[in-house]
Amino acid sequence: MIVKKAALDIVCGITSALPDTGQCEAAFAGKSNVGKSSLINVLMNRKSLARTSSQPGKTQTINFYHINDEMFLVDLPGYGYANASVSVKEKWGKMIEKYLYTSKGLKAVFLLVDIRHDPSKNDKLMYDWIVSRNFRPVIIATKLDKIKRSQVAKQLKAIREGLGLSGDDIIIPFSSVTRQGRDEVWEIIDSLSGRESAEENGDS
């Protein structure tokens, strides 16, 4: 997709009612500090529309980024932030759960994991939970630029085994520095949302 327009359109806190956007939505989940905001900025071709921080647990809301006035990229709160209180973690979990349960426009779910490490218990729990909601999450292995090229295949195998993926499940290695993986993510969004066929028919 060629991003001509991008804006943070809707921000939902713990007590906010979730919007019915009436448009396609692609959601991004992942543990705190895995690089969700950096990924979304790269997808939008913006440097800092999605706020990035070296401090984990910064995203405490569900942020809806409107793309070309026709679809939304949805940044979900990071999970597994060790310093958050139990009650705060529960509230974040309920926010994510509520969104995945009730969103009418959700077409694609991406789960981000750090390519440098084996998937955590929280990563596995989130993957299984997304699958239980009848979505097949696309895995994005972030921070690709932080490992040697010779390590990539080994780390991708570890992610597949750690999450219990099948051969049909998709993993996209991604770097916010080199932007490798950006086009592949957009291709998935377009295919799952039906935009691909719409563009072929001249509808966009």
N, C-alpha and C positions, 0 to 999 in steps of 0.2 A: 504494500500500500504506500502511496505517496501521501505523506502527512502535510497537508496545507494549513491546517488549523488544529490547535490543541489547547485545551484549557481545563483547569481544575474546576469542575462544574458543581459537584455535590460533595459535601463532607458529612458523614454520619457518625455521631458519637454513640456511646453506650445506650443512651435513652432516646436516640433519634428513630423515627419511623423510616424504614427503608423505602426508597423511591421505586415506583414503577416507571422506568425510563421509556418504555415503549420501543427500545432499540436493542440491538445485539450488545451483549456484554462478555468480555473475556476477563477472568479473574486470576490474580496472582497470589499464591500462598507460599509461605516459607518461614523458617525460623528467623528470629531477630538477627539483623546484620548479615543476612545471606546475600543481599544485593538487589532486593526488589525495586527500590526506588531508582537505583542506577540503571537497571534493566529498562524500566518504564521510560526514563529519560531518553535512553538510546532509541527505544521504539518510537518515541514521539519526535525525535530529532531536536530535543531541547536539552540545554545544559543543566538546568536546575529547577524545572517546573515541579517535579517530584523532589521533595527535600531529602537529601541524603545526609547521613550522620555517622560518625565513627562510634557513637554511643548507641548500643543496642536498645531496642524497645521504644524507639522514637515514634514510630507510626502507631498511634493508639486509636485511630479512627479508620473507617472505611472510606477511601478516597476514590471518587469517580472522575476519571479524566475523559473529557468529551473529544472525540477525534473526528475532524471534518464534519461536525454536526450530524454524524450518521451512526456512531457506535461509541462504546465506552470501554476503556481499560480500567479495571477495578483493582486497587491496591488494598489487600486485606491486612489487618494488624499482624505483626510478626509474633510467632509463638515461641515458647521455650525460653523466654527471657528470665534468667535465673534470679535477678534482683527484684523482680516484681512480686508483690504479695500474692498469696493464694487467691484472695478475693478478686484482685485485679486480673489475674490469669484466667479465672473462671469467667469473668465478664467479657474478656477478649474472646475466649472460646465460644461463649454464647453468641457474640456478635457474628463470628465467622459461621457458626452453625446456622443461625437465623438467616444469614444471607444465602448460603448454599441451599437451604431448605425452601426459601420463599421467592428468590429472584425468578421472574418470568422470562427475562431476557438472556439469562446466562447460557452461553453456547460452548464455551471452552474454559477449562480450568488448567492452569499451569502450576506445578509444584517445583519450587526452586530448592536445590540442595547444593552445598559447597563441594565442588569437585575434588578438593584436597582431602576430604575426610569421608569415612564410611557414614552412611545415613544414621542419624540418631534415632533413639526410641521415639521421640516426638515426630520425626520425619515419617517413620513407619506408621505411627498411629494416624497421622494426617492423611497419608496415602490411602490407607485402608478405609478411613472414614469417607474420603472423597469417592472412592470406588463404591462404597455402600450407598451413596447417593446417586448411583447409576451414571457417574461420569468416569471417563477414562483419562486421568490427568496426564498431560504431557510433562515430562521431567526436563527441567532446564538445569544443567550442571554449570553453576556460576564460577567466576574467578579463574577461568581457563588460563589467563595470562600468568597466573602465579605458580604454575607447575611446568615442568619440562615436557616437550612434545612426546618424548619417549615414555612418559608416565600416563598419558591420556587414556590409552586403551585399558590399562590396568585399573585406573580409577573408575572408568565407566563400567567396567565389569563388576567392581565392588559395589557400585550404586545399584546395578541391576540385581545383584544377589541380595544386597541389604534390604531392598524394598520388595523383593520377590516378584520382579517384573517378568513378563513373558517376552518371547521374541518379537511380538507385535507391538509392544509398548515403545514409545518414542522417547529418546533422550537427545537433547540438543546441547552440545557444549557451547558455552557462551562467555564472552569477555566484554565488559563494558569499556575496556581500554581500546581493544582492537576492533570492537563491534562485530566480531565473528559470531554468527548465530542469529543476528538480527533478522535477516531476510527469511531464514527458516521459520522463525517464530511468527512472522507476519503471514507466511504461506499457510501455516497451521490455522491461524485465526481466520483467514479468509476462507479456507476450505470448510472449517467447522461451522462458520456463521452463514455459509451460503453466498458470501460476497463474490467468490470466484466465478460461480456460474452466472451471477447477476452481471458482473463486468463483461463476461464473454457475450452476454446477450445485449450488451450496450445499455444496461439499466442504471449504471452509476455514473 
